[in-house]
Amino acid sequence: MQAVTGEAQRAELHKTIWRIANDLRGSVDGWDFKSYVLGMLFYRFISENLTTYINKLETDAGQQGFDYAQLSDEDAEFGRAETVVEKGFFILPSELFVNVRRRAATDENLNETLQRVFKNIEGSAVGTESEDDLKGLFDDLDVNSAKLGNSVANRNEKLVKLLNAIGDLPLGNFADNSIDVFGDAYEYLMQMYASQAGKSGGEYYTPQEVSELLARITLIGKTKVRKVYDPAAGSGSLLLQFAKVLGKENVLQGFYGQEINLTTYNLARINMFLHDVNYEKFNLALGDTLLEPQHGDEEPFDAIVSNPPYSTKWAGDANPLLISDPRFSPAGVLAPKSAADLAFTMHMLSWLATDGTAAIVEFPGVLYRGGAEQKIRKYLIENNYVDTVIQLPPDLFFGTTIATCIIVLKKSKRDNSVLFIDASALCTRVGNKNRMQPEHVNRILSTYAMRQQETHFSKLVHAEDLAANGFNLSISSYVEKEDTSEVVDIAQLNAKIAGIVARQAELRTQIDAIVAELEGI
């Protein structure tokens, strides 16, 4: 099978994937069914990834024509330990996707077979360094769920169709260096599911162009970084932008993130594997970042990107310990219990390297609201941590139409001013959402990198002026909107009106003459 290349082929592949996903799900809600489609895609990926890895080892050792998928389970066991060390998991030949699929239609216990296979894959990592990276990855792919059918036979029929559909997808093969197509397929599915699910799905997925913008902001002037971090990792799409922009080999010490939602945490780990990021290069944790941060031993981070939940509730000052937490205490006040936005911001600032950059999507209210949030902004501005504030267009994100913004933080700035960029008009309408095109992203990045001022688009504002304005960071307070209304020449307009009045008088005289003539008849 030829590798999938080119935009036309990619678009065709995407159409096929979405059609299959919709045809298969039947009465199952799309957002729920995504676990089956993505889980089976993951199963196929790791099977082919492992097969290609072992085949290459044997071929390089002189075993021409070797095919791991044809090997007996007994013979395969000899390489288990070495394979787990290198790949993080092990799959017996009989349990590879291709072999389970081949027998699926005649396997009356297919649901039990798949359950055993998934358990064995996860079990292969128990007691090794990759155990936490594999644990629970297949939990959301429940082959015994009533969602798939009311009887075992019905469920197995659906599972056979799912195996065949995923197996028939033209994803290329690893020998053709087309492994990125698996990741591309995953991202497309996540985007489509998020779009269809609305708010429930959008919170897990950041549009690709926004993800790229955030990553590239933190990478200006850099060709490699040590560690990258997202404290609200979602499905991992933001972190993986660093692999796309730099190449994963140039993220030297790996990808770090934390996610509070179990299902989304599993999706993020699957996403890493599907983008061929090996287990030793990522460290994703499950839990509440604000209350139980999991990567304190790994900070500081060179680049931090995040799209944390907007105005979510948190413990705040109801927990007396938090005001003493070194992440929050420097500001002297905690973010309000009703809006944790700036708590995430303070957390990221605390874990940012001295020469690092953080780019954070923020709810617009945090830029101008008073109370505790104003005091936190005062701390950020007076200590010269706020580098840039960027207004994004409205209706970019799934599940909300609000115009969000990006706050860029640095601990080592070149000046004592904040750059404001109004990019609210940089978008095109695609379907029912706005999308930022490459030229839009590049214009923002160019202005950001050069710290350029441009009328109606960007402005540098000194910290003293921000203080005088109550530490307000709202872009509209500093970047004047262009007046697009038509310019009217008053003298010309008056002359035109005078002409109309004269013409009306002339017509009235003519009408009066006609009426008088008619009355005299």
C-alpha positions in Angstrom: 0.0 0.0 0.0 1.3 3.4 -0.9 1.9 6.0 1.7 -0.7 8.7 2.0 0.7 12.0 0.9 -0.6 15.3 -0.4 -3.5 17.4 0.7 -6.0 15.8 -1.7 -5.3 12.3 -0.5 -5.3 13.5 3.1 -8.7 15.1 2.6 -10.0 11.9 1.0 -8.7 9.9 3.9 -10.4 12.3 6.3 -13.7 11.9 4.5 -13.4 8.1 4.7 -12.6 8.1 8.4 -15.5 10.3 9.3 -17.9 8.3 7.1 -16.8 5.1 8.8 -17.1 6.7 12.2 -20.6 7.8 11.6 -21.7 4.6 9.8 -20.5 2.4 12.6 -21.7 4.2 15.7 -25.4 3.7 15.0 -27.4 4.9 18.0 -24.3 5.5 20.1 -23.6 9.2 20.7 -20.6 10.4 18.6 -18.6 11.7 21.6 -19.0 8.3 23.4 -18.2 6.3 20.3 -15.0 8.2 19.7 -13.4 5.9 22.4 -14.0 2.9 20.2 -12.7 4.5 16.9 -9.7 6.1 18.5 -9.0 3.0 20.7 -9.1 0.6 17.7 -6.9 3.0 15.7 -4.4 2.9 18.6 -4.5 -0.9 18.7 -3.7 -1.0 15.0 -0.9 1.6 15.4 1.0 -0.1 18.2 0.6 -3.5 16.5 2.1 -2.2 13.3 4.7 -0.1 15.1 5.9 -3.1 17.1 5.9 -5.4 14.0 7.9 -2.9 12.0 10.4 -2.5 14.8 11.0 -6.3 15.3 11.1 -7.0 11.5 13.8 -4.3 11.0 15.9 -5.8 13.9 15.7 -9.3 12.3 16.3 -8.1 8.8 19.3 -6.1 9.9 20.6 -9.3 11.5 20.3 -11.2 8.2 16.9 -12.7 8.5 15.6 -11.6 5.1 11.8 -11.9 4.7 11.2 -12.2 8.4 7.6 -11.3 9.5 6.9 -11.1 13.2 3.1 -11.5 12.5 3.9 -15.1 11.2 6.0 -16.1 14.2 4.6 -18.4 16.9 3.8 -17.0 20.3 6.3 -19.4 21.9 9.2 -18.2 19.7 8.2 -14.6 20.2 8.5 -14.8 24.0 12.3 -14.9 23.8 12.4 -11.2 22.9 9.7 -10.0 25.3 12.0 -8.4 28.0 14.2 -6.6 25.5 11.2 -5.3 23.5 9.4 -3.9 26.6 12.6 -2.0 27.5 12.8 -0.4 24.1 9.1 0.1 23.1 7.4 0.1 26.5 5.0 -2.7 25.7 4.9 -6.2 24.1 2.3 -7.9 21.9 2.3 -11.6 21.0 2.0 -12.4 17.3 -1.4 -14.0 17.8 -2.7 -10.9 19.5 -1.5 -8.4 16.8 -4.3 -6.3 15.2 -3.9 -8.0 11.8 -4.2 -11.5 13.3 -7.1 -10.8 15.6 -8.9 -9.1 12.7 -8.3 -12.0 10.4 -10.1 -14.4 12.8 -12.7 -11.9 14.0 -15.6 -12.9 11.8 -15.4 -16.5 13.0 -14.6 -15.8 16.7 -17.8 -16.2 18.7 -15.9 -14.9 21.7 -14.4 -11.8 20.0 -15.3 -9.5 22.9 -13.5 -11.8 25.3 -10.5 -12.1 22.9 -10.2 -8.3 22.6 -10.6 -7.8 26.3 -7.8 -10.4 26.9 -5.5 -8.8 24.3 -5.9 -5.3 25.8 -5.3 -6.6 29.3 -2.2 -8.5 28.1 -0.8 -5.4 26.3 -1.2 -3.3 29.5 0.1 -6.2 31.6 3.3 -6.4 29.5 4.5 -3.1 31.1 3.7 -4.0 34.7 6.8 -3.7 36.8 8.7 -1.7 34.2 9.4 2.0 33.6 6.5 2.3 31.2 3.8 0.8 33.5 2.2 4.2 34.2 2.2 5.1 30.5 0.3 2.0 29.6 -2.0 1.5 32.6 -5.7 2.0 31.8 -5.2 3.0 28.1 -7.9 0.7 26.9 -10.3 1.4 29.8 -12.7 3.4 27.6 -12.8 0.8 24.9 -15.4 -1.3 26.7 -16.0 -4.3 24.4 -18.9 -5.5 26.7 -20.8 -2.2 26.8 -24.5 -2.3 26.1 -23.8 0.7 23.9 -22.5 -1.6 21.2 -25.6 -3.9 21.3 -28.0 -5.7 23.5 -26.5 -9.1 23.1 -22.9 -10.5 22.8 -23.6 -11.4 19.2 -24.7 -7.9 18.4 -21.7 -6.4 20.1 -19.3 -8.8 18.3 -20.9 -7.9 15.0 -20.2 -4.2 15.6 -16.6 -5.1 16.8 -16.0 -7.0 13.6 -17.1 -4.1 11.5 -15.0 -1.7 13.6 -11.9 -3.9 13.1 -12.4 -4.2 9.4 -13.1 -0.5 9.0 -10.0 0.6 10.9 -7.9 -2.1 9.2 -9.0 -1.0 5.7 -8.0 2.7 6.3 -5.2 3.6 3.9 -2.7 4.8 6.5 0.4 3.8 4.7 3.1 1.7 6.3 6.0 2.3 8.5 8.6 1.4 6.0 7.4 4.4 3.9 8.0 6.7 6.9 4.3 7.5 6.9 3.7 6.9 10.6 2.6 10.5 11.0 -0.6 9.7 9.2 -1.9 7.8 12.3 -1.4 11.0 14.3 -3.0 13.0 11.6 -6.0 10.7 11.5 -6.3 10.9 15.3 -6.2 14.7 15.2 -8.8 14.9 12.5 -11.2 12.6 14.4 -10.7 14.6 17.6 -11.5 17.8 15.8 -14.6 16.4 14.2 -15.9 14.8 17.4 -15.2 18.1 19.3 -17.1 20.0 16.7 -20.0 17.7 16.8 -20.1 17.4 20.6 -20.0 21.2 21.1 -19.0 22.3 24.6 -18.5 18.7 26.0 -15.9 18.0 23.3 -14.4 21.4 22.8 -13.0 21.6 26.3 -10.6 18.8 25.3 -9.4 20.1 22.0 -7.7 23.3 21.0 -7.9 24.2 17.2 -4.7 23.4 15.4 -3.9 26.9 14.3 -4.2 28.2 17.9 -2.1 25.3 19.1 0.6 26.2 16.5 0.5 29.9 17.4 1.0 29.1 21.1 3.9 26.8 20.4 5.7 29.1 17.9 5.4 32.0 20.3 7.4 30.1 22.9 9.9 29.0 20.3 10.9 32.4 18.8 14.7 32.3 18.4 15.0 28.6 19.4 15.7 25.4 17.5 15.5 23.1 20.5 14.2 23.1 24.0 14.7 20.8 27.0 11.2 20.3 28.4 7.8 21.5 27.4 4.7 21.5 29.7 0.9 21.9 29.7 -0.8 21.9 33.1 -4.3 21.3 31.5 -3.2 19.0 28.8 -6.5 17.9 27.4 -5.9 15.5 24.5 -2.3 16.5 24.2 -2.6 18.5 21.0 -0.8 21.6 22.4 2.2 19.6 23.5 2.5 17.7 20.3 2.8 21.0 18.3 6.4 21.2 19.6 7.0 17.9 17.9 5.6 19.3 14.7 7.3 22.7 14.8 10.7 21.5 16.1 10.8 17.8 15.4 10.3 15.5 18.5 14.1 14.9 18.6 14.6 18.6 19.4 12.5 18.4 22.5 15.4 17.0 24.4 14.0 15.9 27.7 10.4 15.3 26.8 6.8 16.3 27.0 5.1 16.9 30.4 1.5 17.5 31.2 -1.3 17.0 33.7 -5.0 16.4 33.1 -7.9 16.1 35.6 -10.3 14.1 33.4 -9.6 10.4 33.2 -11.0 9.8 29.7 -9.1 12.8 28.3 -5.9 11.7 30.1 -6.2 8.4 28.3 -6.7 10.2 25.0 -3.6 12.3 25.6 -1.4 9.2 26.2 -2.8 7.5 23.1 -2.1 10.7 21.2 1.5 10.6 22.2 1.9 7.0 21.0 0.1 7.7 17.8 2.6 10.5 17.0 5.4 8.0 17.7 6.6 9.7 20.8 8.0 6.8 22.8 7.1 6.2 26.4 10.4 7.5 27.9 9.9 10.9 26.1 6.5 11.8 27.7 5.3 12.1 31.3 1.6 12.7 31.6 -0.1 12.7 35.0 -3.7 12.4 36.1 -5.0 14.8 38.7 -5.9 18.3 39.7 -3.0 20.6 38.8 -3.9 23.4 41.1 -4.3 21.2 44.2 -2.1 18.2 43.5 0.6 19.2 40.9 2.5 16.2 39.7 5.6 17.5 38.1 7.3 19.5 40.8 10.5 17.5 40.5 10.8 18.2 36.8 10.2 22.0 36.8 11.3 24.5 35.6 10.1 24.2 32.0 11.5 26.0 29.0 8.2 26.3 27.2 4.7 26.2 28.7 1.6 26.3 26.6 -2.0 25.9 27.8 -5.7 26.4 27.2 -7.0 25.9 30.8 -10.7 25.7 31.5 -12.4 29.1 31.5 -13.6 30.5 34.8 -13.8 27.1 36.4 -14.4 26.8 40.2 -11.6 25.9 42.6 -10.9 25.9 46.4 -9.3 29.3 46.5 -9.3 30.9 49.9 -11.6 28.2 51.3 -8.3 26.2 51.6 -6.1 28.0 54.0 -3.0 26.2 52.8 -3.1 27.6 49.3 -2.1 31.1 50.2 1.2 29.6 51.5 1.8 27.6 48.4 4.9 29.0 46.7 3.1 29.0 43.3 0.4 31.4 44.5 1.8 33.3 47.5 4.0 35.8 45.7 0.9 37.7 44.5 -0.4 38.0 48.1 -3.9 36.9 47.1 -5.6 33.9 45.5 -7.7 33.8 42.4 -11.4 33.9 43.3 -13.1 30.6 44.0 -15.5 31.2 41.1 -12.7 31.7 38.5 -9.4 29.7 38.6 -8.0 31.3 35.5 -5.3 33.3 37.1 -4.5 30.5 39.5 -3.4 28.5 36.5 -1.5 31.5 35.3 0.4 31.8 38.6 1.1 28.1 38.6 2.7 28.3 35.1 4.7 31.4 36.0 6.1 29.6 39.0 7.2 26.6 37.0 8.6 28.7 34.0 12.4 28.7 33.5 14.2 32.0 33.8 14.8 32.1 30.0 11.5 30.4 29.2 8.2 31.6 27.7 4.6 30.7 28.6 1.7 31.3 26.2 -1.7 30.9 27.8 -5.2 31.1 26.4 -7.3 33.2 28.8 -10.9 34.1 29.3 -11.2 37.8 28.4 -12.6 38.8 31.8 -9.3 38.1 33.6 -7.8 41.1 31.7 -10.0 43.7 33.3 -12.0 42.3 36.3 -11.4 43.9 39.7 -10.9 42.4 43.1 -8.3 39.6 43.6 -7.8 39.3 39.8 -6.7 43.0 39.6 -4.2 42.4 42.5 -2.8 39.4 40.6 -2.4 41.5 37.4 -0.7 44.2 39.5 1.8 41.6 40.7 2.4 40.4 37.2 2.9 43.8 35.7 5.0 45.4 38.5 7.4 42.4 38.4 7.6 42.8 34.6 6.3 39.2 33.8 3.7 40.1 31.2 5.3 40.3 27.8 2.4 40.4 25.3 -1.4 40.2 25.2 -3.0 39.0 22.0 -6.7 39.4 21.2 -7.9 36.4 19.2 -10.9 36.4 16.8 -14.3 35.3 18.2 -15.8 31.9 17.5 -12.6 30.0 17.1 -13.1 27.3 19.8 -15.6 24.5 19.9 -18.4 25.0 22.4 -18.0 28.8 22.8 -18.2 31.8 20.5 -16.3 34.2 22.9 -13.2 36.0 21.7 -10.4 34.7 23.9 -7.0 36.1 24.3 -3.4 34.9 24.8 -1.2 36.2 27.6 2.6 35.7 27.1 4.7 35.5 30.2 8.5 35.9 30.5 10.8 36.1 33.4 13.6 37.8 31.5 12.1 40.6 29.3 14.0 43.1 27.1 11.9 46.1 28.2 9.4 47.2 30.7 6.5 47.5 28.3 3.7 45.2 27.3 2.9 44.6 23.6 -0.8 44.5 22.8 -1.9 42.9 19.5 -5.5 43.1 18.2 -5.8 40.1 16.0 -9.6 39.9 16.3 -10.1 40.4 12.6 -7.5 37.9 11.5 -9.8 35.0 10.5 -12.0 33.5 7.7 -15.3 31.8 8.1 -15.1 28.1 7.4 -18.3 26.2 7.9 -19.9 27.3 11.2 -16.6 28.5 12.9 -13.9 31.1 12.3 -10.5 29.8 11.3 -7.1 31.5 11.4 -5.2 30.9 8.2 -1.3 30.5 8.0 -0.9 34.2 6.9 -2.9 35.3 10.0 -0.7 33.3 12.3 2.5 34.5 10.6 1.4 38.2 10.9 0.9 37.8 14.6 4.2 36.0 15.1 6.1 38.7 13.1 4.6 41.5 15.1 5.3 39.6 18.3 8.9 38.8 17.5 9.8 42.3 16.3 7.6 44.0 19.0 6.3 46.3 16.3 3.8 49.0 16.7 1.2 49.4 14.0 -1.8 51.7 14.0 -5.1 49.8 14.8 -3.2 46.5 15.3 -0.4 46.7 17.9 0.9 49.0 20.6 3.7 49.0 23.2 2.4 50.3 26.6 4.8 51.1 29.4 4.2 49.5 32.8 3.6 53.0 34.4 0.7 53.6 32.0 -0.8 50.2 32.8 -0.6 51.1 36.5 -2.3 54.4 35.8 -5.1 52.5 34.1 -5.7 50.2 37.1 -3.6 47.4 35.7 -6.1 46.8 33.0 -4.8 44.5 30.3 -7.8 44.6 27.9 -6.5 45.1 24.4 -9.3 47.5 23.5 -8.1 49.9 26.1 -4.8 50.5 24.2 -5.2 49.5 20.6 -7.7 51.8 18.9 -10.1 50.2 16.5 -10.0 51.4 12.9 -13.0 53.5 12.0 -14.4 51.7 9.0 -17.4 54.0 8.5 -17.6 56.0 5.3 -16.0 59.5 5.4 -18.6 62.2 4.6 -17.8 65.6 3.0 -20.2 67.9 4.9 -19.9 70.8 2.3 -20.7 68.3 -0.5 -23.6 66.8 1.4 -25.1 70.3 2.1 -24.8 71.2 -1.5 -26.6 68.0 -2.4 -29.3 68.7 0.1 -29.8 72.2 -1.2 -30.1 70.9 -4.7 -32.8 68.4 -3.5 -34.7 71.2 -1.8 -34.6 73.4 -4.9 -35.8 70.5 -7.0 -38.7 69.9 -4.6 -39.7 73.6 -4.8 -39.6 73.4 -8.6 -41.8 70.3 -8.6 -44.3 71.8 -6.2 -44.6 74.9 -8.4 -45.3 72.6 -11.4 -47.8 70.6 -9.5 -49.6 73.7 -8.3 -49.8 75.0 -11.9 -51.3 71.7 -13.1 -53.9 71.6 -10.2 -54.9 75.3 -11.0 -55.3 74.4 -14.7 -57.5 71.4 -13.8 -59.7 73.5 -11.5 -60.3 76.1 -14.3 -61.6 73.4 -16.7 
